[in-house]
Amino acid sequence: MKIIDIKTFLMHVGAPDLKAWASDNAFGSETVSKGITGTRNWLFVKVYTDDGIVGIGECSGWPRVIETAVQDLKRILIGEDPTHIERLWQRMMSAIMVHGMTGTVGGGAMTGIDMALWDIKGKALGVPVWNLLGGKVRDKIRIYAHANTPEVALSLKARGITAIKCGGVSDPVRKVAALREAVGEEMDIMIDLHGPPWLTPGDATQLARALEPYKLLFIEDPIAPDNLDGYRRIRDHANVSLAAGERMTTIFGMRALIESDLVDVVQPDTGRAGGITQMKKIAAMAEAHHIMVAPHSGSLGPVAEYAALHLLAAIPNGLFLERIEDDWEGREHTVLPHPRSQNGFLKVPDAPGLGVDIDEAFVARYPSQANVSVQVSAQSGSYVPGTHDENVYVQTRMQRARYLSSK
Ligand SMILES: [Mg+2]
């Protein structure tokens, strides 16, 4: 079998109901003010072979940019045997390395292609990808959804969902307290502080201590995930579990976080961490440190979600999968079949390969419009509009005292 073509399918993704999203500023007010609804893009990749098998994958990270990277990588893959996945992964890595592109763009491009190669291998052998990864540890995958208010949390609980995550950019302690009071102790709650360095490690430690009574499953990205020494400080001074890793790619990017035992849960992104090939290795590294894996859902696209289901079925230290329940209504028309959660779980697919395909005609109806958003917003209290601090990455949170004492 030989690879004869690789095609990309880029689409603009509508915004989910903001109630369904654990972020205070998911789409960037500037982009919205320019008349564009949402800035998410999904990028799918199809790898075609000379015997008719077509593999599908998905790249997250910065999809509009990654599309070019995938088209560039195509040159070194045409004519190759798609079943030698590790060899092709190494070939891609060597090519990208020269550009210094081993971050989310390089990782995203390798991911979509690698995912499609696993899909091809599964289809060729007539087995689901989880079978190629060692077989099933579990038949269904627990999911967690996003909730910022008690009302949303209670409606998710009523549907059988057992874990929720809120965004921590505004009023984190008060928000968590309200959620815990509403749902009781049988539901897991997490908070995502979204990691820009607007809290010092000392601030984050204070906040983590203030959150201790609410018994969170984890605090995600309390500070920038590249501040590893800061993670150590938080870890040593607060009795909380930490999670991080959604922006890191490959075993090399994840290595310090795992080997230094800085987190309890690692969150590689199924759409950009380097493919199923890397996800499996990252999971094994984490397992050796008693660290659980809870994949970030990438740009939260539906094909990468399938890949995550196969991975979580096969690894012992899979915790659960992040999911926007009640996402943009077009999500279910983008892929077939569309997985639906039942009592807080998604069933592990049993069809050969990944067991999913995109509706190309539907995808074509949504051309990409924009793919960048300003995440640091005035609404979140991160800066005062018009000041010199606007849109600066490293900054102290405005009204810091109020933020840290909101209980
Ligand atoms: Mg996050």
Residues whose N, C-alpha, C, O or C-beta is under 5 A from the ligand:
A	BS01	MG	D192
